[in-house]
């Protein structure tokens, strides 16, 4: 009640009419900050780091040192502040809205590449924000920026969901949901155009472009979603997003392919279905991107996947693979399909123990507008497949909760055409161990600790963290240890 009164007071300061018409408005949020120690060792190469110009007026920074030194740091990733409200429209129909901002910068979240002032801290960013309608018997519709059904399914299958607020202590940090040739992270935004522009303040690289176009764990803007009600334990979600991309000034999400007859119309589709009964929970999720990678590559240019042997703009290559094995996403890509399937299972026993597991299969298929290069040239990537699986165990008693998790990525499989010495995906596997601990100081305040160890094979670059990760060169093994304090209101 106090939060609702405070929300009404805040709204009335801006508009007395708005406050009067929106009686059921709640202020909510999560304050989270962690103190972390981490580093990388064991990289396959010893190349120098790359200096990248920062948008900050006071410095540049090393974007990708091969062996990031051990260091202490703080991070406020996951902190948020929001408003949500409802209005009864009669006959069981209800209008609702949510406006949520990420406020990591207010708690020490540093992102040098996006800093815009002398403070060097992140500006607020949009999180799950939408407006919608819901009915008790038929479910809910929304339009806005929101986690995809694929993303939500990951959290629903977690044994200790509140430990997902940790920056590093879960394998969602790039192991699941991502392609095998970037460092791995989540994507939250609305513009593939910005993520795939190689010059300008954004300082996009091939890696940031491919993260934006192939990452299935994402918060997608321009989303239309439908959520079913709970039917005897079953629930489902559907998503469609036209992505609203345009590189050539054409209307809406249409972009003409130069020198070809087709027009790319990038779109995202997704669904999830889950069932819960007592201590059991199971879920399946599917995600599909039509022409998203094709639009990104055409906007960015050719992206080399082996240390720059293929032509690439100033943004540079996406990832370093073994020398002498040349493969690239060529600039004349004229079609792409990226798909992902995810299954999650968990069971919570009355004794406080829990067990769970996940499996994921990701596939990419790419086509080009010109014939493949002759032998001796660079091979064009026409597709890949990647699998990930993991198991976890937990125990909760009183204020204590602990979770141990293991995840494994076998070597991905690459397909190419033309050229010679094409890369087949060998050495791109990795494993990750993580342990997280939560102590509930109250219903709204938790003290947390975690440890993460990633072991990359010689051609893998998984980071083990979603935000401000220590980016290794191929074969480098990141590790993190941290403590954090979390408060919800």
N, C-alpha and C positions, 0 to 999 in steps of 0.2 A: 504494500500500500504506500509506504514511504517513497519508493522509487517511482510509482505512478504519479504521486503528488509532485515530486521533484521534476519529472518529465513535463507535467502540465505547466509548471512554473517556468521552465526553460522555454517551452514553446510560446507561452504568453508573452515572454519578453520580445519575441519576434513578431507575433501576430496573435492578438486576442481572439480573433475569429477562428484561426486555425486551432487554437487550444480548445475553444468551445466545441468545435465540430469533431475533435479527435479525443474523446474522453479517455479511451483505453490505450494510452501510450506508455511504454516502459523504456527506461534507460537501462542498458546492460553493458557488460564489458568484461574483459580479462586483462589483468596486468600480470606480465610475466617477464622476468629478467633472469639471465643465467651468467655464471662466471665459468669460463671454460679454459682448458689447457689442451693443445693439440699440436700435431705435426705430421710429417710424411717422411717415409724412408723407403729405400729399395727400388727406385725408379730404374727403368731399363736404359735410359740415356742420361747424359749429363749436359744437355744444352743449356744455354743461358736463358734467363727469364725474359719476357717481352715487356717493354715499357709501353704503356698505353696512356694517351692523354685523357685526363679526367675532366668532367664537367665542372669540378670544383675550381675556383679561381686561384687556388694556392698551391697546387701540386699536381704531379703525375704519379702513377703508381705502377708497380710490377704486377701485371695481370696474371701471368702464368709461370711463376718460378718452378723449375723442375723439382726441387726439394724444398718446399716451404718449411722454414725453420720452426722449431718448437716455439710456441708463444702462448701467453695468456691473453684473454680478451673477454669482453662482455657482449651480450646480444639480447635484444628484446623481441626477437621474432615470435610471432603469434599473439602479441598484445593487440587488443582491439577495443573499440568503443562504438556503441551503436544505439539506435532507436528502433523500436518495433511497435506496431499498433494495429488495432482492428476496428472495424465498424460493422455492426449488425445491420443488414439490409432487409431482413424479414424473410419468412418462409424458409428458414434454415440457411440462408445465403449470407456470407460474410466477406467483406473486403479486408485485405491485410497488406501491410507493407513492412519492409525492413531496410534500414540504411546503416551500413557498417563500414567503419574505417579501420585500417591497420595503423597502429600508433607505436610501432617498434622504435622509431627515432626518439620518442619521448622517454624511452627507458634505456637508451644507449645503443640502439641498433644503427650500425654504421654501414653505409654502402657507398664507397668512394666513387664508383662509376656513375652514380645518379645524384651525387651531392650537388646542391645548387646554391649553397651559401657558405660563408666562412665557418659555420658550425660543423659542416661535414656530415650531418645526420640526415636520415631519411625523412622526406616529407610524408604526410599521411597518404595512404593508398586505399583504393576501394577494395573491399572484401564482399562477402555475400550481401547483395543489395537488390531488391526487386519489389514489385507490386503485383498483387494477385487476387484471385477469388477462390473461396473454398466453400464446400458444402459437406455436411455431415455424412451424407450417403454416397456422394460421388467423388470426393477427393478435392484436389487443389490444382489450380493453374497459376503459373507465374511468368512474368517477363522481366528480364534484368540480367545482371551478372551473378552467377551462382556456381557452386561446385557441381560438376557433372555427376550423373548417376554412377559412373565408373569410379570416380573419386570417393563418393560417399560410401560405396560398398566396401572400400578398404577399411575405413574407420569403423563401420558397423561390425566388421568381423574381428576387430581387435579385442584382445583379452582384457586390457586395462586402458580404455580409451583416453583417460586424462593424461596418460604418459605420452600420447601423440603430440601434445603441446611442446615436447622437447624438440630442440633443433636437430638433434642427431641420433637419439636413442631409438630409432625404428628404421626398418629396411625400406620404408616408403621413400627414403631419401635417395631416389635415383635408381634403386634396384628394380623396383616395380614401375611399370607404366612408361618407361623410356626406351629409346632406341639404343643399340649397342655401340654407337660411334660418337656420342657426346658424353660429357662428364656426368650428366644426369641430375635433374632437378625438377621441381614442379613448375608449371606455367600459370601465371595469373595476370590476365590482361585482355584487351580487346583488339589489339592491332598487330597483325602479322607484318604489316607494312613497316612499322617502326622497328620490330625485332629483326627484320631482314634488310635494313638499310645500312650499308657498310661504311658510310661516312656520316659525319654530323655528330651532335651531342650524344646520341644514343650509343655510339661506338659499337655497333653490332658486329658480331663475328659469325663465321659459319656455324659455330656451336650454338650461339644464341638463336640463330635463325632456325636451325633444326630442332632445338628444344621447343620453340614456339609452334612448329608445324607438325611434330611427331609425338609430343609428350601427351599421353592419355590421362595422366593425373593432372587436372587443370581446373581452374575457376574461369568459366567461359562467359564472356560478355555477349550481349545480343542473343540471349538464350530464351527459348520458349520451352517450359517444362510442365509435365503433368505428373502428379503424385496420386496414387490410388489411396483409398482408405484401407484400414486393416481389415482383411477378410479372413477371419479364423486363423490368424497368425501370418498370412501372406500379405506382402506389400510390394508394390512395383513403382518404378519411375521411368519416364520417357523424356528424351531431349531432342530438340532440333535447334541448330544455330546456323544461319547463313554466313556467319563470320564477317560480313560487311567489308570485305577487302576490295581495294581498287588501286592498282598500280598505274593505270594508264588514263585515269580520269573518266572511265566509263561508269555507267550507272551501278549503284548498289554493289553487289558482290561479283560482278562480271569483269573479267579481265581478258582482253584479246591476246592470243598467242601470236607473236610476230612471225610471219612467214608460214603460218598454218591456218587451216580453215576452222578449227574448233575454238570455242570460247570457254575458258575455265570458269566454273561457277563453284568455288570452294564452299563446302558445307560440313557440318559435324552432326552426327547422329549418335544416340546412345540410349541404353536401357539397362535396368537392373531389376532383379526379382529376388526377394529374400523371404525366408520363413523362420519364425521363432516359436519355440514351444518349451516352456520351462527353462532348463539350463542349456538347451540346444539352439544354435543359430547357424543357418547356412545361407549363402548368397551366390548369385551368378550375375556378372555384369559384362556388357558388350559395348565397345566404342569403335566408331568408324569415321575416318576423315577422308572426304572426297576432294582430291585436287589441292589440298592444303599445302603439301610439300612442293608440288609443281608451282604454285603461285609464289611461295617463298623463294625457291631457287631461281625462278625467273626474275624476281625482284633483286635478289642479292648477287646472282652470277654463279659461276661454277664453284663448287665447294669440294676441295680436295680432302680425301680421307687418309692421307698417308704422309703428312708433313709438307705439303705444298708442291708436289711434283706436277699436279694439275694446275692449270691457270686459275687464279683466284683474285678477286679484288683486294683492296687494302685491308679488309676485315680479317683475312688470313684463313688458314685451314681449320676444319672443325676438330680434328683429332690427329695425333701422330700414331701411325701403325708402323709395321716393320719396313725397313728400307728395301727398295727394289720391288715392292709389290704395290703398283699404282692402281688406284681406283678412285672414282669421283662421281659426284652428282653433277651432270653436265648442264650447262646453261640453257640448252634447248629442250629441257624436260617439258612435255606437253600433257602428261597425265600422271596421276598418282593416287594410290589407295593405301591407307594405313589402317589396320584393324587390330583390335586387342580383345582377348577373352580373359576373364578373371573369375576364379572360384575361391570362396572363403568359407571355412568351417570352424566352429568353436563349440566347446562344451564346458560349462561352469558347474562344478560339483558342489553339493551342499557343504562339504568339508572345507571349502575355500580354495581348493585347487582348480586349475583350469588348463585345458589343452586346446591347441588350435593349429591350423595349417592353411596355406594358400598355394595356389598354382596359377600361373599366368602364361599365356601364349600370345606373342605379338608378331605381326607380319606386315611387311611393306612391299608394295609392287609399284614400279616406276617405268614409264615409257618416254621415248624421245622423238623429236620431229625430223631427225636426219639419220642417215645410215651410220652404223658404228664405225669407229676408226679402224684402220688397218693394223695388222700386227706390228708391234713396236710402239704403239701409242698407249694412251691411258685407257684402261678399261672403265666403262660406264657401269655404275651400280644399277641393276634392274630389279633387285629385291633382296630381302633378308628375312630371316626368322629368328626369334629369340624366345627362350623359355626361362622362367624363374619359378622357384619353389621355395617354401620356407615352412618351418615348424616352430612352435612357441609353447611355453609353459608359464603358468603364473600361480601365485599364492597370495590370498588376501585374508587378513585376520585383524579385526579391530581397525586401528588407523593405518596399518601397514599394508602395502601392496608391492609385490616384486614381480618382474617379468623378465624371462630369458628367451631370446629369439635367435634363430639361425636362418640365414637365407643363402641360396646358392644360385648362381647363373652359369649354366654350362656354356661352352663356346657357341657363339652365334653362327649362323650359316649365311654366307653372302652369295649372291648370284650377280654375274656381270656379263657384258658383251663387248666384243672388240678388244683391241690392244693386246698386251701380253703381260705375263706376271701378275695376273689379277689376284686380288686378295680373297681368300675363302672364309675368313672369320676366325682362323685359328688363333688361340691365345687371348680371346676376348672375354673369357670367363672370369668370375670373381666369387668370393664368399664374404659373408659379413656376420660377425657375432655382436650381439648387443645385450646389455643388461640395464634395466631401469628400476629405480626404487622410488616409491612415493610414500610420504608420511603426512597424513591429514591432520593438520593442526586444528582445523575446525571444518565445518561443512563447506566453507568457501575459500580456505587458505591451505595450500599444500607446500611442503618442502620436498624437493626432488633431487635425485642424483642419477648419473648415467655413465656408462663406458661403452665405446664403440670401437671395433677394430675391423677394417676392411683389408682383404688380401686380394689384390688385383693380379691377374696373370700378365704376361709380358706386353700384351697389346690392349689392356683394359685401363680405364681411367675413372672408375667409379669413386665418388667423393665421400659418401657416407653422411652427407649433410645437405639439407635443403637450402638454407640461407647462408651466405657468406662462407661457403665451404673452402677448405684448403685444397685447391685444385692441383692434383699431381700430374706429372708426365706419365706416359704409358708405363705400367708396371709398378707405379708408386703405391704405397700402402698407407692411407690416412688412418689416424687414430684420434680419439677425442675422449676427454674426461671432463665432466662438468657437474655443477650443482646449480639449482635454480629455485626460485620462489614464485609461486603462482597464486593469484587471488582473483576470484570471480565476484561480480556484483550485478 
